[in-house]
Amino acid sequence: MPKMKSNRAAAKRFRRTGSGRIRRNQAFHGHIFTKKTTKRKRNLRKLTLVSGVDEARVKKMLAGS
């Protein structure tokens, strides 16, 4: 049987933590910054965890890596 391949799009967007959870970047931090406050932009820079209901799906996409 051939090797499992990870979904390359997912591999560029998600990282696994030491405990096995999945980290992701936050949305709404790509453009139109003039209307967003400095505090909001600063908080959007931080990584956050993938929701529990989506975690199994993301882990399946990262299975090859």
C-alpha positions as CSV (number, residue, x, y, z in Angstrom):
1,M,0.0,0.0,0.0
2,P,1.4,3.5,-0.9
3,K,2.3,6.0,1.8
4,M,-0.4,8.3,3.1
5,K,-0.1,11.8,1.7
6,S,-0.9,14.9,3.8
7,N,-3.1,17.5,2.3
8,R,-0.5,20.2,1.3
9,A,-2.9,23.1,1.7
10,A,-3.7,22.0,5.2
11,A,0.0,21.4,6.1
12,K,0.7,25.0,5.3
13,R,-2.1,26.3,7.5
14,F,-2.1,24.1,10.6
15,R,0.6,23.0,13.1
16,R,0.4,20.3,15.8
17,T,1.1,21.3,19.4
18,G,3.2,19.2,21.8
19,S,0.0,17.8,23.3
20,G,-1.5,16.9,19.9
21,R,-3.9,19.8,19.5
22,I,-4.0,21.8,16.3
23,R,-3.0,25.4,16.0
24,R,-4.2,27.8,13.4
25,N,-3.9,31.4,12.3
26,Q,-6.9,33.7,12.8
27,A,-9.1,35.0,10.0
28,F,-9.8,38.7,9.2
29,H,-6.1,39.7,9.3
30,G,-5.4,40.0,5.6
31,H,-6.6,43.4,4.5
32,I,-8.9,46.4,5.2
33,F,-6.9,47.4,8.3
34,T,-8.0,51.0,8.4
35,K,-11.3,50.2,10.1
36,K,-9.8,47.7,12.6
37,T,-8.5,49.0,15.9
38,T,-4.9,48.5,16.9
39,K,-6.0,46.2,19.7
40,R,-8.0,44.0,17.3
41,K,-5.2,43.7,14.8
42,R,-2.7,42.8,17.6
43,N,-5.0,40.1,18.9
44,L,-5.6,38.6,15.5
45,R,-1.8,38.0,15.1
46,K,-1.9,35.4,17.9
47,L,-2.4,31.7,17.1
48,T,-5.5,29.9,18.3
49,L,-6.6,26.3,18.6
50,V,-8.8,24.6,16.1
51,S,-12.4,23.9,17.4
52,G,-13.0,20.5,18.8
53,V,-15.6,19.6,16.2
54,D,-13.1,20.3,13.4
55,E,-10.1,18.8,15.0
56,A,-10.6,15.2,13.8
57,R,-11.1,16.4,10.2
58,V,-7.9,18.5,10.3
59,K,-5.9,15.6,11.8
60,K,-7.1,13.4,9.0
61,M,-5.8,15.9,6.4
62,L,-2.4,16.0,8.2
63,A,-2.1,12.2,8.6
64,G,0.8,11.9,6.1
65,S,3.1,14.4,7.9
